[in-house]
Amino acid sequence: MSIPSPTPIVRLCDPLHGEEYVARALDVKVKTLQAWRTRGGGPPFVRVGRLVRYRDEDLRQWIESRLVTSTSETPR
């Protein structure tokens, strides 16, 4: 008889991504992400002490919110 492996009860959270990763994924400069954080309008972020991190789900939702079907349309 084999002993089943333990199953995690609670999943802590999705992986958090740093500025460099997100900038590369969005094809923008890190400075652009920093400006968006100051002015608003960029993807939501998490502060972990002095570090800035981004969650996968927040990035997906932000990208979806920017989806348009023509150049005359403004993002939602």
Sequence and secondary structure as in RCSB ss.txt:
>XXXX:A:sequence
MSIPSPTPIVRLCDPLHGEEYVARALDVKVKTLQAWRTRGGGPPFVRVGRLVRYRDEDLRQWIESRLVTSTSETP
R
>XXXX:A:secstr
        SS     EE HHHHHHHHT  HHHHHHHHHHS S   EEETTEEEEEHHHHHHHHHHT  SSTTS  
 
